Structure formats: C-alpha cells, structure tokens
Amino acid sequence: MSDASASSIISSEPVETSLFLRKHAEGSPPTPSNVDPVTDSTDDSPLAKLNDVRSRLRSVIRGKDAVIDSVLTAVLAGGSVLLEDVPGVGKTTLAKSLAALIQLDFGRVQCTPDLLPADILGSSVYQPSNQQFEFRAGPIFCNLLIADEINRASPRTQSALLEAMAESQVTIDGECYRLKQPFLVIATQNPSGFEGTFPLPESQLDRFLIRLSMDYPDAESEVDLLLDRTADDPLDQLTPVMQRDELLMLQSMVRNVTVDRKVAEYLVEFVGRTRIDSRLRVGCSPRGSQMLLRASQARAVLMGRRFVMPDDVQAMAEQTISHRVSARSVSATNRETSLIIADLIQQVEVPV
C-alpha cells in the first residue's frame, strides 16, 4: 500500500466516527489505579518506548511513515509481514532496523532456489563421538526471522515456514519444537514475474498478517536518504530501546482491547461484501476477519487507546485483506485488488 493511499484512508474521519469516539469515551469504565502500559505516557513506559522505536525508524527509512506504522502494528499483533516491491527500496533495511531497535533474538535467511527446508528449520547431525544424532537448530529458532526474497526459494522451502507462522512451532523428524515468544517473520519478495521467482501460494500468503508495498520514496525523502549516508550508515548507529518483555506486555494488552459489537458488525459487513462482489472470485475467510480484528486492536494500542474505532478497521482493511481475496480477472494486479478492497470498505456505513 502506498503512503498516499494509506494517508487517505487514515485521515478521512467521517462525522459518524467522531460521534463513535465521543460515545465510547463517555461510556468507558473508570481507569484502574494501577499503571496501564497502553495509556501510560511516562518516558519509560512500554508505549513511550514503542513511539521511540517509531521515531528512530523514521530517521532511517525516509518518507515511509505509514509503512512503519503498519509494520509496528503487525509486531504488536504478533503477526508476520510481507514486504513486496522492487529491489533497493529499503525492505530489508526496515526489517534489520526493527530488529536492532527491539532487543529480540533475530535470524536472517537469504532465500535462493537451492535453499532447503533444513537450512531454515535445522536438522539432526550424527556425532561419531557418542554415536548419537544431535539436533542443530536452524535460524528459525529466534524471535524475529528476516526472510530475504522469499519468493526466490522453492515452494517446498516456502512451506517450511507455514507451521511456524501459524502455530509458533516446528516439527522436525517427528519431534515438535516450540519457538521463542514473541515470534514473527518479516519477509521480503520481488514482484511476481521477476526472473527466478516462485509465486507464493494462497495458503502461504494467508499466514502473513499484512502485505505492504514500500514503493519509491518522494524526491525530498530520497535527497535526505542520500545525505544521511554520505559518511556512514544510520543503521549502524541503532541500539535497542525496547526490551522483549515490554513488547510481550503490549502484545498481551492488544488481546484485551475492547471491541464494541457495532464495530464487529461493521467489520463483518465489510468482509461479507468481499464474498459477493462481482470483481472478486474468492472473498475473505473467517480467519481473515479474525486477523483484521486483531490488526485493528493493535492499531488502537499504537494510537494509545484501549478500544477499537471504525477508523482502525478502515486503516488496516486494505493491507490485511487484499492478499486473502482473489480477483475475478486473472490479469488483475495486487494494486488493483487493493483498490477493490479500499472501495468496499468505503461503501460500508460507519457505526455511530
């Protein structure tokens, strides 16, 4: 999703949405006496540190504020991210910067056609000294896995990530291994049609919470980017500002964010339209509805709220649902599918 389209969705606040905000605020339960990590604004609160992560990311990735917010929303929701665009626009830099700012164990895999599932998951190696097999964990045993150019890997290797992204576990040689928490994948891919790429199947795409397009920076941001790198790389100066436990705390708060029934009905009505629209061959599944709700809850936390607004659903609909539906036209691009989703969400009446 481009910055322009993202800003147009987020900034357009209907009167009905404002009424919803006032009504919900008036009916909100009293704030408990203990400190709430979502609404606490002190400098050492988890949310303040998350905002610090956001500002530092913006100093490295120029002109992509909407993309950065979407990636942080996915991190809060505990979901994986698929960044799709041409090489050289900052996809891997964004993933590496996030790993540098949040103190998480991270691994990186450069996907190639000859990459095997064992290269990601790990394998058992025979030890002559004790005549036993010893398991050696692969790079997937981390908190954040960066999968570079995932669609250059073979479908067999791509499928090695399915269980990990869906259930935070992997099964190797009949043995089940739980992954560290939190666990998420930030994968980058080149556009379909590039030489040496294998399109991700629908089952694999569905495991990603959101799919984003970095797009080219505007001229002013590109000038700033060039000047930033005249002496050294800003990425080398990044140090952790947030701890793993603080991220886990915010992720647990996401699951407890209040969702008004009217907002849930608003979301379901939108999803229902994807199933009957003549432009779409396959609509959004109930799992897609759940993912959109979780993303909306995460965005509420990112904005410092304890309840979901229709604006949250609007802002996350395009990037959460567009890769979970199929256009009727076989020649339709990802961008055209995203425009259909953006059109459908605007057709649904905003609850009051």
KEKOLTI-676848 format. One record per residue (C-alpha): residue in three letters; x, y, z. Coordinates in Angstrom, 2 decimals. Layout:
   r      px      py      pz
 ALA       X       Y       Z
...
***
This chain:
   r      px      py      pz
 MET    0.00    0.00    0.00
 SER    1.41    3.41   -0.94
 ASP    1.77    6.22    1.58
 ALA   -0.76    8.29   -0.33
 SER   -3.45    5.63   -0.19
 ALA   -2.71    4.91    3.46
 SER   -2.96    8.55    4.45
 SER   -6.19    8.98    2.52
 ILE   -7.82    6.18    4.49
 ILE   -6.47    7.18    7.90
 SER   -7.02   10.91    7.60
 SER  -10.59   10.72    6.30
 GLU  -12.55   10.81    9.58
 PRO  -16.30   10.82    8.99
 VAL  -18.58   12.64   11.38
 GLU  -20.01    9.28   12.43
 THR  -16.58    8.12   13.57
 SER  -16.12   11.19   15.75
 LEU  -19.52   10.54   17.32
 PHE  -18.50    6.95   17.96
 LEU  -15.33    8.14   19.69
 ARG  -17.23   10.53   21.97
 LYS  -19.88    7.94   22.78
 HIS  -17.30    5.29   23.60
 ALA  -15.23    7.68   25.69
 GLU  -18.29    8.70   27.69
 GLY  -19.13    5.07   28.37
 SER  -15.58    3.97   29.17
 PRO  -15.05    2.28   32.53
 PRO  -13.00    4.20   35.10
 THR   -9.23    3.88   34.80
 PRO   -7.83    1.38   37.32
 SER   -5.43    2.63   39.95
 ASN   -2.53    0.55   38.67
 VAL   -0.48    1.84   35.72
 ASP   -1.81    0.91   32.30
 PRO    1.03    0.31   29.80
 VAL   -1.20    1.44   26.92
 THR   -2.24    4.81   28.32
 ASP    0.81    5.49   30.50
 SER    2.76    8.33   28.85
 THR    5.87    8.39   31.05
 ASP    9.20    8.22   29.26
 ASP    9.96    4.69   30.46
 SER    6.55    3.20   29.67
 PRO    6.34    0.45   27.01
 LEU    4.20    2.65   24.74
 ALA    6.64    5.56   25.03
 LYS    9.48    3.22   24.09
 LEU    7.45    1.95   21.14
 ASN    6.99    5.54   19.99
 ASP   10.75    5.97   20.33
 VAL   11.22    2.93   18.09
 ARG    8.86    4.51   15.58
 SER   10.71    7.85   15.52
 ARG   14.10    6.15   15.12
 LEU   12.78    4.01   12.27
 ARG   11.61    7.18   10.55
 SER   15.14    8.60   10.78
 VAL   16.45    5.59    8.85
 ILE   13.56    4.86    6.47
 ARG   12.73    8.25    4.98
 GLY    9.24    9.18    3.79
 LYS    7.59    5.88    4.75
 ASP    5.74    6.79    7.96
 ALA    2.59    4.86    7.00
 VAL    4.60    1.71    6.19
 ILE    6.47    1.95    9.50
 ASP    3.21    2.31   11.44
 SER    1.77   -0.71    9.67
 VAL    4.83   -2.85   10.46
 LEU    4.71   -1.82   14.12
 THR    1.01   -2.63   14.18
 ALA    1.78   -6.12   12.91
 VAL    4.51   -6.54   15.55
 LEU    2.04   -5.57   18.29
 ALA   -0.50   -8.03   16.90
 GLY    2.14  -10.78   16.82
 GLY    1.67  -11.22   13.08
 SER    4.09  -11.66   10.21
 VAL    4.74   -9.08    7.48
 LEU    5.27   -9.49    3.75
 LEU    7.06   -6.55    2.12
 GLU    6.76   -6.61   -1.65
 ASP    8.47   -4.27   -4.11
 VAL   11.36   -3.91   -6.49
 PRO   14.88   -4.40   -5.06
 GLY   16.59   -1.44   -3.40
 VAL   13.68    0.48   -1.86
 GLY   14.51   -0.35    1.78
 LYS   12.61   -3.55    2.56
 THR   15.50   -5.36    4.22
 THR   16.77   -2.16    5.84
 LEU   13.39   -1.70    7.55
 ALA   13.42   -5.27    8.87
 LYS   17.01   -5.03   10.12
 SER   16.35   -1.64   11.76
 LEU   13.37   -3.05   13.63
 ALA   15.48   -5.97   14.85
 ALA   18.18   -3.54   16.02
 LEU   15.76   -1.32   17.98
 ILE   13.80   -4.05   19.80
 GLN   16.05   -6.36   21.78
 LEU   14.98   -9.62   20.19
 ASP   16.92  -12.63   19.03
 PHE   16.79  -12.48   15.26
 GLY   17.92  -14.60   12.37
 ARG   18.24  -13.87    8.69
 VAL   17.83  -16.19    5.72
 GLN   18.75  -15.22    2.18
 CYS   16.36  -17.27    0.07
 THR   17.77  -18.87   -3.07
 PRO   16.43  -21.61   -5.38
 ASP   18.74  -24.20   -3.80
 LEU   17.75  -23.38   -0.20
 LEU   16.38  -26.45    1.63
 PRO   13.84  -26.63    4.49
 ALA   16.59  -27.94    6.78
 ASP   18.56  -24.74    6.12
 ILE   15.74  -22.86    7.87
 LEU   14.45  -25.35   10.44
 GLY   17.63  -27.20   11.37
 SER   18.49  -30.90   11.23
 SER   19.89  -33.82   13.20
 VAL   23.62  -34.42   12.74
 TYR   25.30  -37.70   13.62
 GLN   28.05  -37.39   16.24
 PRO   30.63  -40.18   15.96
 SER   31.97  -39.37   19.44
 ASN   28.82  -40.60   21.20
 GLN   27.25  -42.42   18.25
 GLN   24.07  -40.37   18.57
 PHE   22.20  -37.82   16.48
 GLU   22.37  -34.26   17.78
 PHE   19.81  -31.68   16.73
 ARG   21.20  -28.40   15.48
 ALA   18.63  -25.63   15.42
 GLY   18.23  -23.53   12.29
 PRO   17.80  -19.74   12.09
 ILE   14.04  -20.06   12.64
 PHE   14.66  -20.54   16.36
 CYS   14.60  -16.83   17.13
 ASN   12.12  -14.06   17.93
 LEU   12.32  -12.29   14.57
 LEU   13.18  -14.07   11.34
 ILE   14.07  -11.97    8.31
 ALA   13.42  -13.97    5.14
 ASP   15.00  -12.06    2.29
 GLU   13.47  -12.52   -1.18
 ILE   11.23  -15.34    0.00
 ASN    9.78  -15.96   -3.46
 ARG   13.20  -16.94   -4.79
 ALA   13.01  -20.08   -2.62
 SER   11.31  -23.20   -3.98
 PRO    7.70  -23.92   -2.94
 ARG    8.96  -26.80   -0.78
 THR   11.18  -24.44    1.20
 GLN    8.49  -21.77    1.39
 SER    6.16  -24.31    3.00
 ALA    8.71  -24.88    5.78
 LEU    7.54  -21.59    7.26
 LEU    3.82  -22.45    7.30
 GLU    3.67  -24.23   10.66
 ALA    6.00  -21.72   12.28
 MET    3.93  -18.68   11.26
 ALA    0.60  -20.31   12.07
 GLU    1.36  -22.08   15.35
 SER    4.76  -20.79   16.55
 GLN    6.17  -24.30   16.41
 VAL    8.00  -26.58   14.01
 THR    8.01  -30.35   13.60
 ILE   11.36  -31.93   12.70
 ASP   11.96  -35.68   12.46
 GLY    8.65  -36.29   14.22
 GLU    9.61  -34.05   17.15
 CYS    7.67  -30.85   17.92
 TYR    9.68  -27.81   18.98
 ARG    8.09  -24.67   20.38
 LEU    9.53  -21.39   19.11
 LYS   10.55  -18.44   21.25
 GLN    7.93  -15.83   22.08
 PRO    7.30  -13.45   20.54
 PHE    7.88  -14.97   17.11
 LEU    7.24  -13.28   13.79
 VAL    8.55  -13.32   10.26
 ILE    9.33  -10.26    8.16
 ALA    9.69  -11.50    4.61
 THR   10.61   -9.51    1.54
 GLN    9.80  -10.52   -2.01
 ASN   10.35   -9.22   -5.51
 PRO    7.29   -8.56   -7.67
 SER    5.88  -11.59   -9.49
 GLY    7.40  -12.06  -12.91
 PHE   10.94  -11.23  -11.88
 GLU   13.41  -13.80  -13.13
 GLY   13.92  -16.74  -10.78
 THR   10.84  -16.17   -8.59
 PHE    8.24  -18.70   -7.38
 PRO    4.84  -17.12   -6.59
 LEU    3.70  -17.69   -3.02
 PRO    0.62  -19.95   -2.85
 GLU   -2.59  -18.73   -1.22
 SER   -2.01  -20.88    1.88
 GLN    1.35  -19.18    2.43
 LEU    0.03  -15.67    1.82
 ASP   -2.75  -16.27    4.34
 ARG   -0.17  -16.76    7.11
 PHE    1.01  -13.17    6.76
 LEU   -0.99  -10.70    8.80
 ILE   -0.34   -7.85    6.38
 ARG    1.19   -7.33    2.96
 LEU    2.78   -3.99    2.16
 SER    4.44   -2.28   -0.76
 MET    7.35    0.04    0.07
 ASP    7.12    1.96   -3.23
 TYR    9.68    4.57   -4.26
 PRO   10.38    7.50   -1.91
 ASP    9.41   11.03   -2.89
 ALA   12.16   13.30   -4.19
 GLU   12.73   15.18   -0.91
 SER   12.93   11.96    1.12
 GLU   15.38   10.48   -1.38
 VAL   17.62   13.54   -1.08
 ASP   17.57   13.16    2.73
 LEU   18.38    9.47    2.33
 LEU   21.42   10.24    0.18
 LEU   22.72   12.87    2.59
 ASP   22.21   10.55    5.57
 ARG   24.60    8.05    4.04
 THR   27.43   10.31    2.91
 ALA   29.59    9.49    5.95
 ASP   28.16    6.28    7.42
 ASP   25.04    4.13    7.51
 PRO   22.43    5.26   10.12
 LEU   21.56    1.60   10.61
 ASP   24.95    1.06   12.25
 GLN   24.11    3.63   14.92
 LEU   20.89    1.95   16.10
 THR   20.82    0.43   19.59
 PRO   17.95   -1.36   21.38
 VAL   15.46    0.98   23.06
 MET   12.82   -1.64   23.92
 GLN   13.07   -4.98   25.68
 ARG   11.44   -8.28   24.78
 ASP    9.31   -8.35   27.95
 GLU    7.95   -4.88   27.22
 LEU    6.87   -5.96   23.76
 LEU    5.20   -9.06   25.23
 MET    3.34   -6.81   27.67
 LEU    1.97   -4.67   24.86
 GLN    1.06   -7.75   22.81
 SER   -0.95   -9.12   25.73
 MET   -2.74   -5.77   26.04
 VAL   -3.70   -5.96   22.36
 ARG   -5.77   -9.08   23.00
 ASN   -7.70   -7.26   25.75
 VAL   -8.53   -4.13   23.75
 THR  -12.28   -3.51   23.87
 VAL  -14.26   -4.18   20.70
 ASP  -17.78   -2.75   20.61
 ARG  -20.35   -5.02   18.99
 LYS  -21.19   -2.31   16.45
 VAL  -17.55   -2.22   15.33
 ALA  -17.54   -6.01   14.98
 GLU  -20.73   -5.83   12.90
 TYR  -19.12   -3.10   10.77
 LEU  -16.13   -5.36   10.14
 VAL  -18.28   -8.39    9.30
 GLU  -20.43   -6.37    6.89
 PHE  -17.30   -5.29    5.04
 VAL  -15.96   -8.84    4.90
 GLY  -19.34  -10.05    3.65
 ARG  -19.13   -7.65    0.72
 THR  -15.87   -9.24   -0.41
 ARG  -17.75  -12.55   -0.74
 ILE  -20.45  -11.21   -3.06
 ASP  -18.66   -8.51   -5.05
 SER  -18.60   -9.35   -8.77
 ARG  -15.00   -8.17   -9.10
 LEU  -13.76  -10.87   -6.71
 ARG  -13.67  -14.60   -7.34
 VAL  -12.85  -15.61   -3.74
 GLY  -13.81  -13.49   -0.75
 CYS  -12.29  -13.14    2.69
 SER  -12.49  -16.14    5.04
 PRO  -13.48  -16.03    8.74
 ARG   -9.79  -16.32    9.58
 GLY   -9.25  -13.14    7.59
 SER  -11.94  -11.47    9.71
 GLN  -10.09  -12.51   12.86
 MET   -6.81  -11.18   11.50
 LEU   -8.40   -7.84   10.58
 LEU   -9.85   -7.53   14.07
 ARG   -6.51   -8.33   15.70
 ALA   -4.75   -5.79   13.46
 SER   -7.39   -3.18   14.40
 GLN   -6.83   -3.89   18.10
 ALA   -3.07   -3.50   17.62
 ARG   -3.52   -0.19   15.82
 ALA   -5.65    1.06   18.71
 VAL   -2.79    0.29   21.11
 LEU   -0.30    2.00   18.79
 MET   -2.53    5.08   18.92
 GLY   -2.73    4.89   22.74
 ARG   -6.33    3.67   23.00
 ARG   -7.95    0.77   24.84
 PHE  -10.83    0.37   22.37
 VAL  -11.19   -0.17   18.62
 MET  -12.66    2.52   16.39
 PRO  -14.05    2.13   12.86
 ASP  -11.00    4.15   11.73
 ASP   -8.78    1.26   12.84
 VAL  -10.72   -1.17   10.66
 GLN  -10.58    1.23    7.72
 ALA   -6.84    1.79    8.07
 MET   -5.97   -1.92    8.26
 ALA   -8.52   -3.37    5.81
 GLU   -6.56   -2.96    2.59
 GLN   -3.24   -4.39    3.78
 THR   -4.83   -7.18    5.84
 ILE   -7.43   -8.44    3.36
 SER   -6.11   -7.75   -0.17
 HIS   -3.85  -10.83   -0.20
 ARG   -6.64  -13.01    1.20
 VAL   -9.01  -12.50   -1.73
 SER   -8.72  -13.35   -5.43
 ALA   -9.77  -11.03   -8.22
 ARG  -12.04  -12.47  -10.89
 SER   -9.77  -11.11  -13.61
 VAL   -6.67  -13.29  -13.95
 SER   -4.71  -10.27  -15.16
 ALA   -5.55   -8.15  -12.10
 THR   -2.50   -6.85  -10.23
 ASN   -2.06   -6.68   -6.47
 ARG   -2.60   -2.94   -6.70
 GLU   -5.95   -3.40   -8.47
 THR   -7.08   -5.88   -5.82
 SER   -6.11   -3.41   -3.09
 LEU   -8.18   -0.71   -4.78
 ILE  -11.21   -3.03   -4.77
 ILE  -10.78   -3.58   -1.03
 ALA  -10.40    0.17   -0.41
 ASP  -13.58    0.77   -2.40
 LEU  -15.57   -1.85   -0.47
 ILE  -14.59   -0.55    2.97
 GLN  -15.72    2.94    1.98
 GLN  -19.13    1.57    0.92
 VAL  -19.96    0.30    4.41
 GLU  -21.84    2.71    6.67
 VAL  -19.77    3.77    9.68
 PRO  -21.46    2.92   13.00
 VAL  -22.43    5.69   15.42
***
